[in-house]
Amino acid sequence: MRQVVDFGGSGQGILLLHGLMGRATTWWPVAQWLTRYGHVVGIDARAHGRNPVQEGRTEDFVEDAAAVVRDLGPSVVIGHSMGGLHAWALAATHPDLVKGIVVEDMVPDLRGRTGDVWRAVFDAWPTPFQSLAHVKEFFGDYGDYFVECFEERADGYHLIADIDRLFVIAGEWGETDYWPLVDKVQCPMLVLEGEHGTNPPGQMSQMPVRAPGGGKHVVVPGAGHVIHRDRPDFYRGAVEAFLSSLT
């Protein structure tokens, strides 16, 4: 089963880490221009896409990413949401493998939050969906993103990832303070925060301040949680400028 997607390109490694419910192929539009800057690879995280491993904590996701980067060589790691957490955790625990990180709309401290509100949302989905066109229509502006995350089964189209396993993964975030990992990041970081994101305010601006490697925090106007889909041109400009600053 394919769980590592090689998008092509040559030169330095660029590893793409998706968010909760996603998979490596959701990065395809971004990867098309990223290949100008290096060898771009994405991975399906545990319990997502075609990864056969269905359980794990943050340190396990990070070790999976580290194994891929060891093959790529020292890399830039770009992560969205859950993938952003894994990006800075990888930089903190394996500084020799990471040249720079991009964190998209994720904060270090979500303690006290639960996923209960999202259960009602998932329960309201018209599962199974009748077709991929149905998936795209239901998710509206995010239809092209989510269509990558569904598969056909005997009775219709279902999310590839198991919802209950996703709640276990996210449950760890509601119990854990990840600031100690931020405090160990030695490489530069670009922190992109959606103006209309749902994370607690004030944390993302402090990440490049507290991290020894420094970096930049940018609030992306008009963007929600999935910045690279909401404001693709802005996202590209910010990431390209960051990549250029690393050379």
C-alpha positions in Angstrom: 0.0 0.0 0.0 1.4 3.4 -1.0 1.8 5.6 2.1 4.7 7.7 0.9 4.0 9.9 -2.1 7.0 11.2 -4.2 5.9 14.4 -5.9 9.2 14.7 -7.7 11.8 17.5 -7.9 15.5 17.3 -7.0 17.8 18.8 -4.5 17.1 19.4 -0.9 14.4 17.3 0.7 11.0 18.9 1.4 8.6 16.8 3.5 4.9 17.5 3.6 2.9 16.5 6.7 -0.9 16.7 6.4 -3.5 17.5 9.0 -6.0 15.4 10.9 -8.4 13.6 8.5 -6.1 14.3 5.6 -3.5 12.3 3.6 -0.4 13.0 1.6 -2.2 13.6 -1.7 -4.1 16.6 -0.3 -0.8 18.4 -0.8 -0.8 17.9 -4.6 -1.6 21.5 -5.6 1.2 22.8 -3.3 3.6 20.2 -4.4 3.3 21.3 -8.1 5.2 24.5 -7.4 7.3 23.2 -4.4 9.2 20.9 -6.7 11.1 24.0 -8.0 12.8 24.1 -4.6 13.6 20.5 -3.9 12.7 16.8 -3.8 9.1 16.9 -2.4 7.7 13.9 -0.5 4.4 13.5 1.4 3.4 10.7 3.8 0.2 9.3 5.0 0.3 9.6 8.8 -0.8 6.7 11.0 -4.5 6.0 10.9 -4.7 8.1 7.7 -4.8 7.3 4.0 -3.0 4.0 3.1 -0.9 3.8 6.3 -1.6 0.4 7.7 -0.6 1.4 11.3 -3.7 2.6 13.1 -2.4 3.8 16.4 0.3 6.0 17.8 1.2 9.0 19.9 3.0 12.2 18.8 6.4 10.6 19.3 5.4 7.7 17.0 4.3 10.1 14.2 7.5 12.0 14.6 9.7 8.8 14.3 7.8 7.9 11.1 8.6 11.3 9.6 12.2 11.0 10.8 12.6 7.7 8.9 11.5 9.3 5.7 13.8 12.3 6.2 16.8 10.1 6.8 16.4 8.9 3.2 15.9 12.4 1.9 18.7 14.0 3.8 18.4 17.2 5.9 15.0 18.7 4.8 12.6 21.5 5.1 9.4 20.2 6.8 6.1 21.7 6.0 3.1 20.8 8.1 -0.6 21.7 8.3 -2.4 21.5 11.7 -1.5 18.1 13.1 1.4 18.0 10.6 2.6 21.4 12.0 2.8 19.8 15.4 4.8 16.9 14.0 7.0 19.3 12.1 8.2 21.2 15.2 8.4 18.0 17.3 10.7 16.5 14.6 12.8 19.7 14.5 13.1 19.6 18.3 14.0 15.9 18.6 16.1 15.5 15.5 17.7 18.8 14.8 20.2 17.3 12.4 17.5 16.3 10.1 15.6 19.6 9.7 16.8 22.7 8.0 13.6 24.8 8.5 9.9 24.3 9.3 6.6 25.8 8.2 3.8 25.5 10.7 0.3 26.1 9.4 -2.4 27.0 11.9 -1.5 24.8 14.9 -0.7 25.9 18.5 1.3 24.2 21.2 -1.3 24.3 24.0 -4.8 23.0 23.4 -5.2 21.6 26.9 -8.8 21.4 28.1 -10.2 21.1 24.6 -12.2 18.1 23.6 -13.5 16.8 20.3 -17.1 16.5 21.5 -18.4 19.4 19.4 -17.0 17.7 16.3 -18.7 14.4 16.9 -22.0 16.1 16.2 -20.6 17.5 13.0 -19.4 14.1 11.8 -22.7 12.4 12.8 -24.5 14.9 10.5 -22.5 13.8 7.5 -24.7 12.0 4.9 -22.5 8.9 5.2 -22.1 7.0 2.9 -21.8 9.6 0.3 -23.3 8.6 -3.1 -20.4 9.7 -5.3 -17.2 11.8 -5.2 -19.3 14.6 -6.8 -21.5 14.3 -3.7 -18.4 14.7 -1.4 -17.2 17.7 -3.4 -20.7 19.4 -3.2 -21.1 18.7 0.5 -17.8 20.2 1.5 -18.1 23.2 -0.8 -14.9 25.3 -1.0 -13.0 22.4 0.6 -14.5 19.8 -1.8 -11.3 19.3 -3.8 -9.4 18.8 -0.6 -11.7 16.3 1.1 -12.4 14.3 -2.1 -8.8 13.0 -1.7 -9.7 11.5 1.7 -12.7 9.3 0.7 -12.8 5.8 -0.7 -15.5 3.7 -2.4 -16.9 0.8 -0.4 -19.8 -1.5 -1.2 -22.4 0.9 -0.1 -20.9 4.2 -1.2 -18.1 6.6 -0.3 -16.6 6.8 3.2 -13.8 8.8 4.9 -10.7 6.5 4.6 -9.6 7.4 8.2 -11.6 5.9 11.1 -13.3 8.7 13.0 -12.9 7.1 16.4 -9.2 6.7 15.9 -8.9 10.4 14.9 -10.6 11.4 18.2 -7.9 9.4 20.1 -5.1 11.2 18.2 -6.7 14.6 18.9 -7.4 13.7 22.5 -3.7 13.7 23.2 -3.5 17.4 22.2 -6.2 18.3 24.8 -3.9 16.8 27.5 -0.4 17.8 26.5 1.6 21.0 26.6 3.9 21.1 23.5 5.7 24.3 24.4 8.8 22.4 25.7 9.3 21.1 22.1 8.9 24.6 20.6 11.6 25.7 23.1 14.0 23.2 21.5 13.6 24.1 17.9 17.0 25.3 16.6 16.1 25.8 12.9 14.2 28.8 11.5 10.4 28.5 11.4 7.6 30.2 9.5 4.4 30.2 11.4 1.2 30.9 9.4 -2.0 31.7 11.3 -5.3 32.0 9.6 -7.2 35.2 10.5 -10.4 33.2 10.9 -8.8 30.0 12.4 -10.1 28.3 15.4 -7.0 28.1 17.5 -6.6 30.0 20.8 -5.2 33.5 20.0 -1.7 34.7 21.0 0.2 31.4 20.9 1.3 31.2 17.3 2.9 34.7 17.5 5.1 33.5 20.4 6.4 30.4 18.7 9.3 32.0 16.7 10.0 34.2 19.7 10.5 31.3 22.1 12.2 29.0 19.6 16.0 29.4 19.6 16.1 29.2 15.8 13.7 32.2 15.5 11.7 32.9 12.5 8.5 34.7 11.4 4.8 34.7 12.3 2.3 35.8 9.7 -1.4 36.2 10.1 -3.0 35.4 6.8 -6.0 37.7 6.1 -9.2 36.1 5.1 -7.9 32.5 5.8 -9.5 29.9 7.9 -7.8 26.7 9.2 -6.6 25.4 5.8 -4.6 28.4 4.7 -3.0 26.7 1.6 -6.5 26.2 0.2 -8.1 29.4 1.4 -5.3 31.8 0.3 -3.1 29.7 -2.1 -1.3 32.7 -3.6 -0.5 34.3 -0.2 0.6 30.9 1.1 2.8 30.3 -1.8 4.4 33.7 -1.6 5.1 33.3 2.1 6.6 29.8 1.8 8.7 30.7 -1.3 10.2 33.7 0.6 10.9 31.4 3.6 12.6 28.8 1.4 14.7 31.5 -0.3 15.8 32.8 3.1 17.2 29.3 3.9 19.6 29.2 1.0 
